[in-house]
Amino acid sequence: MSDSINPYAPPQVDILPPVDPSKNERLATPWRRLGASMLDTLILLAINLPLMWITGYFTRVYQLAAQGNASAVGLEQVVWSAVGLAIMVMVNWNHLAVGETIGKRALGLRIVRKNGEAAGRNHIILRRMLPLQIVALFPYNVGTVLVLIDSLFVFRSAHNTLHDDIADTKVVDLRPVGA
């Protein structure tokens, strides 16, 4: 009877991120990554939403949706997605050179290649940000679901998301061990 699986037992997942003793770096926890992402999103929203309001985006989308013109609404979303990515890159340009965003820097995190090398600005933009941005544009909320699934992959034992796997990157915690 002791060999049976207990469905009420807690999951057997490595809660603490693995440490690579040769490089003295540890993977960022899912919660620190979430916090950094939320900071980056708030910064982007603080810039993007007023721009969208000033340019009349919301009024146009409501009018197009009321007319049943879904393709025009989709085109507006593609344009603003590109604008959002451009703003994200501009705001974080200097930080991206060292594998960070403002949110990651605030929480002591850095994006590096899985082999430990620095992840350059172009690598982060083209292989990490852009694919996720394109997937998010899939219609009928498919993109939203796929981005959510990508985010939930951070709870794997290696704490990497699908866009980490695509870009061959990982996010490390720069704080001293024990902090």
JOPEQUI-V308002 format. One record per backbone hydrogen bond with DSSP energy under -0.5 kcal/mol. CO is the residue of the C=O (numbers start at 1). NH is the residue of the N-H. Records with the same first field share a line. If there is no record, write none. Layout:
CO: NH  NH
This chain:
1: 4
5: 7
6: 9
11: 13
13: 15
18: 27
19: 21
20: 23  24  25
25: 20
26: 173
29: 33
30: 34
31: 35
32: 36
33: 37
34: 38
35: 39
36: 40
37: 41
38: 42
39: 43
40: 44
41: 45
42: 46
43: 47
44: 48
45: 49
47: 51
48: 52
49: 53
50: 54
51: 55
52: 57
53: 56
56: 60
57: 61
58: 62
59: 63
60: 64
61: 65
62: 66
63: 67
64: 68  69
65: 68
68: 70
69: 73
70: 74
71: 75
72: 76
73: 77
74: 78
75: 79
76: 80
77: 81
78: 82
79: 83
80: 84
81: 85
82: 86
83: 87
84: 88
85: 89
86: 90
87: 91
88: 92
90: 93
92: 96
93: 97
95: 98  100
96: 99
99: 111
101: 105
102: 106
103: 107
104: 109
105: 108
108: 174  175
110: 112  172
111: 119
112: 170
113: 116
117: 113
118: 120
120: 124
121: 125
122: 126
123: 127  128
124: 128  129
125: 130
128: 132
129: 133
130: 134
131: 135
132: 136
133: 137
134: 137
135: 138
138: 143
139: 142
141: 145
142: 146
143: 147
144: 148
145: 149
146: 150
147: 151
148: 152
149: 153
150: 153  162
151: 154
152: 155
153: 156
156: 159
161: 165
162: 166
163: 167
164: 168  169
168: 114
170: 112  172
171: 28
172: 110  174
173: 26
176: 179
